[in-house]
Amino acid sequence: MKRPVVLKVGGELIESPDRLAAIGKVITRAAKKRPLIVVHGGGREIDAALAQVGIPKRQVDGLRVTDPETLEIVVSVLAGSINTRLVAAINGAGGRAVGLSGADAGVAPVKKAALHKATSGHTVDLGMVGTPAKAPAPELLATLCKAGYVPVIACISASKDGQLFNVNADTLAGSLAARVKAKRLVIAGATAGVLDKRGQTIPRLNRTHIAKLVNSGTANAGMVAKLNACQAALKGARSVVIIDGRDARRIAKAVALEKTSATSKVVS
């Protein structure tokens, strides 16, 4: 079997029916040429659901601080409505998508995240947030990909004792890309790759560039998590790119291993 591509889709890209349908078609076509594993987020829909029940949003460096009440909302939104809609869109386009979470059969085992040292210098307990645990490549994903299915993974997982945890979608995708030795990790969001101080896309980044962006504050909170995930992915993945996924054609090119505009390539 060919090495898979791991595609992380930001939740903001699949909120509207038109964008959801377009990405469903892109994923369906791409999966016919190479094994494709999809990881999705859903931050804005989680924020809206929290607001409806009066639970305040708390984030540090793009990571959601998660208490038990927040976790219930996160699970219902990610593993419920968003995952089901994306699976249905892919299948509606003629694909063979299967909805999963990181808690399924060793897909993405986690442990409770250690105290987080924020870029502000403060130390924060993120609560019920999981960080990837060491694990071999998941057999379930290999089995599904070989059979022609597209695994669609919500960024919820569990520890060895069965405790559910919220997991940052970029973090999960980066870890998974390393474990399956992906041909490429594509992180698709709503910005034109990684931007410099002038708002221009940085076409190529290494560890030194990333450290400068983080330490200078140029990289915003959400981008810090993405950059960390990219570096983790390179422990096993062949290549890593952060792209502007607002045009589904860019996603199509990126997962087909082609060059596209508004892209930042991350190298070791």
N, C-alpha and C positions, 0 to 999 in steps of 0.2 A: 504493500500500500504506500502511496505517496505520503510524504510528510504533510500533515494538515496545516491549514491556515487558521489562526485564532482571530476572530473579529469581535472586538468589544464595541457595542453600540450604545452611545449615550442615550439616556431616557428621553432627552429633549428632541431627539431625532425621530422618535416614533410616537409622539403625542397626537399628531394630526392624522386623520385617516389617509390623506394623500401621501404623506411621507412614509407612513407605515406600509402602505401598499407598494410604493416604489422600492423600499428596502427589502420587502418580502420577495419581489421579483429578482432583485440583484442577488440575494442569497440563494434563491432557487437556481438561477443560471450558473452561479459560481460553483455550487456544490456538485454540478454535473461534471466539472473538470478536475476538481481536487477536493479531498476531504475538508470540510469546513466545520468549525466549532464556534458557536456564537455565545457570547456573554453579554448580558444587558444590565444597564442601570435603570434608574427611575427616580432620581432625586427630587425633581420638581413635583411629581405626583405624590411622593411621600410628604413633601412639605405641605402640599394642599390638604392632604388627608389629616396631617397633624393639626393644621390650623382649624379644621372643621370640628375637632374635638377639644380644642384649646390647649394642646400640648406645644410648648415652645420649641423651636428649632435651635439646636446647639451644634456647632461644627468647629473643628480645630484643624487647620491645614488641609481642608477638604475632607476630613474624616468626621463622620457623624457621631456625636456623643449619644450613646444609646442606653436608656434605662429600660426596665421591663415593659412599661406602657408603650414606649416608642418602638420597641422590638415587635410588639404585636401588630402595630400599624405597618412597619417595614415588611414583615412577612406577608401580610395580607395583600399589600400593594404589589410587591415584587413577584412573589411566587404565585400570586393569584391573578389579578387583572392584567398586569403588563405582560407577564410570561405567556398567558393564554392568548392574548391579542396578537403577539408576535408570532407564536406558533401557528395560529389560524391564518395570518397573512401569508406566511411561507407556504403553508399547505394549499391556501387558496390560489397561489401562483403556480401550483403544480409540484411543489416540493414535498419532502417527507420529513417534516420537523417533529422532534420529540421534546416536550418540555421537561426540564429537570431543575434541581437546585444543587448547590454544592454538597448538600447533605445526602444525596443519593449515591449509594454504593461506592464510596471512596472517591467521588468526583473531585472534591476539594476539601479535604479534612482541615480543620482549624483548631487553634487553641486560643484562649483568651489573650487579647493583645496586652503587651506590657505597658507600663506607664509611658505615655507619649511625651517626648520632649519637643515642644512646639517651637516653630521658628522665632516666636516672640521671646523664647527663653524659659517659659513656664513649663512645668510638668503637669500633665493632665491624665486622669483616669478616664478612658473612653467608654467605660461601662461594658455593656454586652456586645463588644466588637471583637471579631475574630481575626486572627492573623494566620496565614498559611502554615500548616505543620508539614514537616518533611514526610514525603510519601512517594511511592513509585508512580509511574504513568497509570492513569485510571483505566482498568480493563473495560469498564462499561463503555467509555467513549470510543475505544478502539473497536469494540464489537459493533457499536452503532454505525460508526463511520464505514467500516468494511461492508456493512449491509446496505449502505447508501442512504442512511438517515443523517439528518442534521441535528445534533444536540443543541438545544437552546437553554442556556443556564442562567437562572436567577441568582443573584449574589447574596444568597443566604446559605449558611452551612452549619455544621454541628461539630462538637468536640467528641472525644472518645466515649464520654459518658452520656452522650445524647443531648447535651445542652445546645440549644440553637443560638447562633450568633449572627449579627449583621456583619457583612464583609464589604469593604469598598470594592466596587466593580472593577476598577482599574487594577487594584491589588490582586484580586482573584484572577483576572485575565492574564496578568503578568506571570504569576506563579504557575498557572495552568500551561501557558505557552512554553515555559521552561521545562515542565514535567513531560509534555508530549513531544518535546523537541520540534516545535513548530517551524515550518518553513518561513513563516512570517507572523508577527503579531501586528494587527492593524487596530489602532485605537481611534475610533471615529467619534468626533464631537462637534460642537457648534462654534469652534474657533478655527482660524486658518493655521493650524499647526501650533507650534510654539512661537510666541512673539517676542521681539526684542523691545527695548524702551521706546522705539519709534513706531511700534505697532506693526513691524514688518516680520514676515515669516522667516524663522531661522532654518535654513535648509538642512543643516547637519549639526548634530550635537554629540559631544562625548562627556565623560564624567567631569572633566574640568569645567566645561561650559555650563553643565547642569549645576554644579556647586556654586558657580558665580551667579547664576540666575536666582537660585534659592537664597543665597546669603545677601544678595543685593535687594531682594524683595521684588525683583522684576517678574518672577513667576508667581502668579496668584495662588490662592490656597488649593483650588481644584487642580491646577497644573502641577503643583508639587507632588501630589499623590500620583499623577500620571507619570511623571518623570521617574519617581522611585520605582513604579511598576515596570517601566521600560527597562531600567537597569537590572531588575530581578529577572525579567524575561530573557535577557541576553546570556544568562547562565546555561540556557539550553536551546533557545530559539536562534534561527539563522539570521533574521533581520527584524527590526522593529520600526514602525512608522506611526506618527501621530498626524491625522489628516482632518481636514474640514469635510465633515460628512453631510453637510446641508444639501449638497448636490449628490444624489445617489450615484451619479456616473463616476464620481471620484472614488467612492467605495468599491464600485465594480472594478476599476483599474487597480486599486491597491490590493484587493484580494486576488486579482489575476497576476500579481507580481509585476505590474506595469508601473511606469512613472506617471505621476499626476501632479497637478498644481496644488498649492496651499498645503504642502506636506513637509513635515520635519522628520528626518531620519535620525534615529538614535543609534550610536555605535559605542562599543566598549572602549 
